[in-house]
Amino acid sequence: MEIVLLRHGMPKINKGRWLSAAEFGLWISEYNEAGIDLGCMPPNDLISRAGQCSFVVCSHLPRSLESAKVLKVDNVDICEPLFRELEMPHGNRRFPQLPASVWLVAFRLLWAAGYTGKVEPFREAKARAHRCAERLAEFASEHGAVLFVGHGSLNWFIGKYLKSMGWSGPSRSARRYWDYGVYCYKATEQLAAKRKKSAPAEKW
């Protein structure tokens, strides 16, 4: 069984815009509605890898679905809000003005520390990521090779949970646009490891 966790292509939106915390909330809405920049195309090896997958999963966000289209995927088998990116809070202050890229980091850290700003809390987001990992594992058990056209933060948690479930994969999650990691599960190896662990110690 195999799961390819892919981060979508580059969204067509300006991350360098200077915004207040309140304006950042509107920017997040624009980001979630944005498609991808066709000036930043995926490498050929990724297109080939996507073509080897027999089952494709996307979130409902345009940047996920458009990325699958650019990868020449014939059919998206699952498209659900469950697989959306971890939500991003924002504030209501009009000062200071900072680049959107700075707010992205600042509010993600605040969110992890407990600030919700009326979005999905950190604990619930992690639970959702765990459900995503379980769903992807179920799809892989049925279809073999699964491609998930996902999102940066969500993919990081999914990779973490897959490893806790016995899957092997890269030591670091893919962070750049169009980056991907391959997670594998070999039932025979897992069974052998369990038998070895449960076998009685030899007596000399």
Beta strands, then each sheet from edge to edge (+ up, - down):
strand 1: 2-7
strand 2: 18-19
strand 3: 55-58
strand 4: 78-79
strand 5: 98-99
strand 6: 145-150
strand 7: 180-184
sheet 1: 4+ 3+ 6+ 1+ 7-
sheet 2: 2+ 5-
end
